Amino acid sequence: MILCGGSSKIPLLKQMLLDAFPGASLLDGIAPDEVIALGAATQCMILREEGNEKSQDLVPCTSRAIVAKIGDGDLISLAFKHTPLPIRSSCSVSLSKDSQIIVYESELDCALENERVLAKMGANDMKIDHSKPITLLWNIARDSRVSLSVL
Protein backbone atom coordinates (compact mmCIF):
# COMPACT_ATOMS: atom_id res chain seq x y z
CA MET A 1 0.00 0.00 0.00
CA ILE A 2 1.14 3.50 -0.80
CA LEU A 3 0.10 6.11 1.70
CA CYS A 4 -0.27 9.79 0.87
CA GLY A 5 -1.51 12.93 2.55
CA GLY A 6 -1.11 14.27 6.05
CA SER A 7 -3.31 11.70 7.83
CA SER A 8 -0.97 8.91 6.64
CA LYS A 9 1.59 10.21 9.14
CA ILE A 10 -0.56 8.97 12.05
CA PRO A 11 1.02 5.81 13.57
CA LEU A 12 -2.35 4.41 14.71
CA LEU A 13 -3.72 4.66 11.15
CA LYS A 14 -0.68 2.81 9.81
CA GLN A 15 -1.19 0.02 12.35
CA MET A 16 -4.92 -0.20 11.57
CA LEU A 17 -4.14 -0.59 7.85
CA LEU A 18 -1.60 -3.32 8.56
CA ASP A 19 -4.15 -5.11 10.75
CA ALA A 20 -6.89 -4.76 8.12
CA PHE A 21 -4.69 -6.06 5.29
CA PRO A 22 -2.58 -8.93 6.64
CA GLY A 23 0.46 -9.65 4.48
CA ALA A 24 0.49 -6.15 3.00
CA SER A 25 3.36 -3.79 3.54
CA LEU A 26 3.29 -0.03 3.77
CA LEU A 27 5.41 1.96 1.37
CA ASP A 28 6.12 4.97 3.52
CA GLY A 29 9.69 5.74 2.42
CA ILE A 30 8.49 8.71 0.36
CA ALA A 31 7.24 11.80 2.16
CA PRO A 32 3.40 11.55 2.22
CA ASP A 33 3.04 15.06 0.82
CA GLU A 34 5.19 14.20 -2.20
CA VAL A 35 3.58 10.88 -3.24
CA ILE A 36 0.90 12.43 -5.47
CA ALA A 37 3.38 14.72 -7.24
CA LEU A 38 5.75 11.81 -7.85
CA GLY A 39 2.88 9.68 -9.18
CA ALA A 40 1.80 12.45 -11.57
CA ALA A 41 5.38 12.90 -12.78
CA THR A 42 5.71 9.15 -13.35
CA GLN A 43 2.46 9.08 -15.35
CA CYS A 44 3.67 12.01 -17.49
CA MET A 45 6.89 10.16 -18.22
CA ILE A 46 4.93 7.06 -19.29
CA LEU A 47 2.71 9.11 -21.61
CA ARG A 48 5.69 10.94 -23.09
CA GLU A 49 7.48 7.67 -23.88
CA GLU A 50 4.47 6.56 -25.89
CA GLY A 51 5.32 9.30 -28.39
CA ASN A 52 2.66 10.83 -30.57
CA GLU A 53 0.48 7.74 -30.48
CA LYS A 54 -2.91 8.26 -28.90
CA SER A 55 -2.86 6.65 -25.47
CA GLN A 56 -5.55 4.11 -24.68
CA ASP A 57 -5.30 5.12 -21.02
CA LEU A 58 -6.81 8.56 -21.66
CA VAL A 59 -10.60 8.54 -21.48
CA PRO A 60 -12.71 11.47 -22.69
CA CYS A 61 -14.94 12.83 -19.96
CA THR A 62 -17.22 15.74 -19.20
CA SER A 63 -15.40 18.87 -18.10
CA ARG A 64 -18.44 20.16 -16.23
CA ALA A 65 -21.71 18.73 -14.94
CA ILE A 66 -24.54 18.24 -17.47
CA VAL A 67 -27.96 19.20 -16.09
CA ALA A 68 -31.44 19.10 -17.66
CA LYS A 69 -34.09 21.59 -16.59
CA ILE A 70 -37.55 20.09 -17.07
CA GLY A 71 -40.50 22.43 -17.31
CA ASP A 72 -40.59 25.17 -14.70
CA GLY A 73 -37.60 24.06 -12.70
CA ASP A 74 -37.20 20.35 -12.02
CA LEU A 75 -33.48 19.61 -12.43
CA ILE A 76 -32.10 16.25 -13.47
CA SER A 77 -28.40 15.55 -13.33
CA LEU A 78 -27.43 13.82 -16.58
CA ALA A 79 -23.72 13.60 -15.79
CA PHE A 80 -21.45 14.72 -13.00
CA LYS A 81 -18.21 16.56 -13.68
CA HIS A 82 -15.51 14.21 -15.03
CA THR A 83 -17.95 11.42 -16.00
CA PRO A 84 -16.37 9.19 -18.68
CA LEU A 85 -17.95 9.42 -22.14
CA PRO A 86 -20.06 8.12 -23.83
CA ILE A 87 -23.07 8.32 -21.51
CA ARG A 88 -26.48 6.81 -22.18
CA SER A 89 -29.30 6.98 -19.68
CA SER A 90 -33.00 7.62 -19.23
CA CYS A 91 -35.55 8.91 -16.77
CA SER A 92 -39.31 9.23 -16.48
CA VAL A 93 -40.77 12.76 -16.51
CA SER A 94 -44.15 14.42 -16.85
CA LEU A 95 -44.51 17.32 -19.28
CA SER A 96 -47.28 19.80 -19.91
CA LYS A 97 -47.94 20.99 -23.46
CA ASP A 98 -45.89 24.17 -22.98
CA SER A 99 -42.97 22.59 -21.10
CA GLN A 100 -39.40 22.74 -22.34
CA ILE A 101 -36.42 20.51 -21.71
CA ILE A 102 -33.17 22.49 -21.66
CA VAL A 103 -29.80 20.80 -21.22
CA TYR A 104 -27.01 22.91 -19.70
CA GLU A 105 -23.31 22.46 -19.16
CA SER A 106 -22.96 23.76 -15.62
CA GLU A 107 -21.24 23.96 -12.32
CA LEU A 108 -23.95 22.74 -9.98
CA ASP A 109 -23.66 25.77 -7.70
CA CYS A 110 -24.19 28.32 -10.50
CA ALA A 111 -27.39 29.89 -11.79
CA LEU A 112 -28.39 28.02 -14.95
CA GLU A 113 -29.35 31.18 -16.80
CA ASN A 114 -25.64 32.06 -17.06
CA GLU A 115 -24.60 28.61 -18.30
CA ARG A 116 -24.08 27.24 -21.82
CA VAL A 117 -27.14 25.59 -23.40
CA LEU A 118 -26.29 22.27 -25.07
CA ALA A 119 -29.76 21.22 -26.23
CA LYS A 120 -33.33 22.46 -26.12
CA MET A 121 -36.57 20.60 -26.83
CA GLY A 122 -40.14 21.86 -26.51
CA ALA A 123 -42.95 19.52 -25.44
CA ASN A 124 -45.14 20.86 -28.23
CA ASP A 125 -42.53 19.51 -30.70
CA MET A 126 -43.05 16.00 -29.35
CA LYS A 127 -45.91 13.74 -30.37
CA ILE A 128 -46.72 12.47 -26.89
CA ASP A 129 -49.69 11.98 -24.59
CA HIS A 130 -49.20 14.83 -22.09
CA SER A 131 -51.41 13.12 -19.51
CA LYS A 132 -48.87 10.31 -18.97
CA PRO A 133 -45.21 10.36 -17.90
CA ILE A 134 -42.71 9.89 -20.72
CA THR A 135 -39.29 8.31 -20.81
CA LEU A 136 -36.58 10.80 -21.71
CA LEU A 137 -33.47 9.23 -23.23
CA TRP A 138 -30.21 11.09 -23.52
CA ASN A 139 -26.91 10.26 -25.10
CA ILE A 140 -23.67 12.20 -24.72
CA ALA A 141 -21.23 10.95 -27.38
CA ARG A 142 -17.44 10.70 -27.07
CA ASP A 143 -17.18 13.94 -29.07
CA SER A 144 -19.52 15.65 -26.52
CA ARG A 145 -22.57 15.81 -28.81
CA VAL A 146 -25.80 15.67 -26.81
CA SER A 147 -28.93 14.04 -28.19
CA LEU A 148 -32.33 13.79 -26.54
CA SER A 149 -35.19 11.52 -27.52
CA VAL A 150 -38.53 10.51 -26.07
CA LEU A 151 -40.26 7.12 -25.77
C-alpha positions in Angstrom: 0.0 0.0 0.0 1.1 3.5 -0.8 0.1 6.1 1.7 -0.3 9.8 0.9 -1.5 12.9 2.6 -1.1 14.3 6.0 -3.3 11.7 7.8 -1.0 8.9 6.6 1.6 10.2 9.1 -0.6 9.0 12.1 1.0 5.8 13.6 -2.4 4.4 14.7 -3.7 4.7 11.1 -0.7 2.8 9.8 -1.2 0.0 12.3 -4.9 -0.2 11.6 -4.1 -0.6 7.8 -1.6 -3.3 8.6 -4.1 -5.1 10.7 -6.9 -4.8 8.1 -4.7 -6.1 5.3 -2.6 -8.9 6.6 0.5 -9.7 4.5 0.5 -6.1 3.0 3.4 -3.8 3.5 3.3 0.0 3.8 5.4 2.0 1.4 6.1 5.0 3.5 9.7 5.7 2.4 8.5 8.7 0.4 7.2 11.8 2.2 3.4 11.5 2.2 3.0 15.1 0.8 5.2 14.2 -2.2 3.6 10.9 -3.2 0.9 12.4 -5.5 3.4 14.7 -7.2 5.8 11.8 -7.8 2.9 9.7 -9.2 1.8 12.4 -11.6 5.4 12.9 -12.8 5.7 9.1 -13.4 2.5 9.1 -15.4 3.7 12.0 -17.5 6.9 10.2 -18.2 4.9 7.1 -19.3 2.7 9.1 -21.6 5.7 10.9 -23.1 7.5 7.7 -23.9 4.5 6.6 -25.9 5.3 9.3 -28.4 2.7 10.8 -30.6 0.5 7.7 -30.5 -2.9 8.3 -28.9 -2.9 6.6 -25.5 -5.6 4.1 -24.7 -5.3 5.1 -21.0 -6.8 8.6 -21.7 -10.6 8.5 -21.5 -12.7 11.5 -22.7 -14.9 12.8 -20.0 -17.2 15.7 -19.2 -15.4 18.9 -18.1 -18.4 20.2 -16.2 -21.7 18.7 -14.9 -24.5 18.2 -17.5 -28.0 19.2 -16.1 -31.4 19.1 -17.7 -34.1 21.6 -16.6 -37.5 20.1 -17.1 -40.5 22.4 -17.3 -40.6 25.2 -14.7 -37.6 24.1 -12.7 -37.2 20.3 -12.0 -33.5 19.6 -12.4 -32.1 16.2 -13.5 -28.4 15.5 -13.3 -27.4 13.8 -16.6 -23.7 13.6 -15.8 -21.5 14.7 -13.0 -18.2 16.6 -13.7 -15.5 14.2 -15.0 -18.0 11.4 -16.0 -16.4 9.2 -18.7 -17.9 9.4 -22.1 -20.1 8.1 -23.8 -23.1 8.3 -21.5 -26.5 6.8 -22.2 -29.3 7.0 -19.7 -33.0 7.6 -19.2 -35.6 8.9 -16.8 -39.3 9.2 -16.5 -40.8 12.8 -16.5 -44.2 14.4 -16.8 -44.5 17.3 -19.3 -47.3 19.8 -19.9 -47.9 21.0 -23.5 -45.9 24.2 -23.0 -43.0 22.6 -21.1 -39.4 22.7 -22.3 -36.4 20.5 -21.7 -33.2 22.5 -21.7 -29.8 20.8 -21.2 -27.0 22.9 -19.7 -23.3 22.5 -19.2 -23.0 23.8 -15.6 -21.2 24.0 -12.3 -23.9 22.7 -10.0 -23.7 25.8 -7.7 -24.2 28.3 -10.5 -27.4 29.9 -11.8 -28.4 28.0 -14.9 -29.3 31.2 -16.8 -25.6 32.1 -17.1 -24.6 28.6 -18.3 -24.1 27.2 -21.8 -27.1 25.6 -23.4 -26.3 22.3 -25.1 -29.8 21.2 -26.2 -33.3 22.5 -26.1 -36.6 20.6 -26.8 -40.1 21.9 -26.5 -42.9 19.5 -25.4 -45.1 20.9 -28.2 -42.5 19.5 -30.7 -43.1 16.0 -29.4 -45.9 13.7 -30.4 -46.7 12.5 -26.9 -49.7 12.0 -24.6 -49.2 14.8 -22.1 -51.4 13.1 -19.5 -48.9 10.3 -19.0 -45.2 10.4 -17.9 -42.7 9.9 -20.7 -39.3 8.3 -20.8 -36.6 10.8 -21.7 -33.5 9.2 -23.2 -30.2 11.1 -23.5 -26.9 10.3 -25.1 -23.7 12.2 -24.7 -21.2 11.0 -27.4 -17.4 10.7 -27.1 -17.2 13.9 -29.1 -19.5 15.6 -26.5 -22.6 15.8 -28.8 -25.8 15.7 -26.8 -28.9 14.0 -28.2 -32.3 13.8 -26.5 -35.2 11.5 -27.5 -38.5 10.5 -26.1 -40.3 7.1 -25.8 
